[in-house]
Amino acid sequence: MSKIFLINEGETLVPLTQKAYDSEDLLQTLLEKYPSLLAGDQVNPKAPRRWLLCKSSHSV
């Protein structure tokens, strides 16, 4: 598995660790706000996946 690093203000690499989301709602909110989190170009660079936001107007 690949690792992801953050470069902090002191220009030091900080390894990030995988953690479960606190809630599905949080994950959905982040994906709506930052759709580039879904990396479609990594699946097929010549024909990248394109994502469409679908949301219900009804609250559950």
Backbone hydrogen bonds, N-H to C=O, Kabsch-Sander energy under -0.5 kcal/mol:
donor,donor_aa,acceptor,acceptor_aa,energy
4,I,16,L,-0.5
6,L,14,V,-2.4
8,N,6,L,-0.7
8,N,12,T,-2.3
11,E,8,N,-2.3
14,V,6,L,-2.9
16,L,4,I,-2.9
27,L,23,S,-1.7
28,Q,24,E,-2.7
29,T,25,D,-2.4
30,L,26,L,-2.4
31,L,27,L,-2.3
32,E,28,Q,-2.1
33,K,29,T,-2.2
34,Y,30,L,-2.9
37,L,34,Y,-2.0
38,L,35,P,-1.8
39,A,37,L,-0.9
40,G,38,L,-1.5
42,Q,39,A,-0.6
43,V,40,G,-0.8
44,N,40,G,-1.1
47,A,44,N,-0.7
49,R,40,G,-1.3
54,C,52,L,-0.5
